Amino acid sequence: MIEVNGRVAIDEAELDFEFIRSSGPGGQNVNKVSTAVRLRFDATTSPSLPEDVRRRLFTLAGRRIGGDGFLTILAQTERTQEANRRAAVERLVELIAKACERPKPRRPSRPTLGSQQRRLASKKKHSETKARRRDLGAPED
């Protein structure tokens, strides 16, 4: 089990790893050894995720979740399969941990007294400017 936080833990059997050739560092082995890791996690049907976390995960992951409901993470920065595998799992855990955080509800605020007074003073000044223009443009009899 991979512990995300006290509320969520993911079974390692739910993770699907695929090893592919990497475009990152690797020296002479870069064209021979499949060191990059593509991690796939079924976010839609995973029993490890509570429903509210699942909804926020879909929002956070964006394009990384395909039409089939699988979350895909590609890790290819390291030189070994094991290091890339660890990096992919860490990124998945970070993403799920971020999805576990409940957003803080917005509390509507009121404008300060000073900002209200500045706004009214500005409106009054603008009104007086326009009133002076009306007086200047009136035809005389």
Secondary structure, DSSP 4 states (H G I P E B T S, - for coil): -EE-SSS-EE-GGGEEEEEE--SSS-GGGGGT---EEEEEEETTT-TTS-HHHHHHHHHHHGGGB-TTSEEEEEE-SSSSHHHHHHHHHHHHHHHHHHHHSPPPPPPP----HHHHHHHHHHHHHHHHHHHHHHHHHPPP-
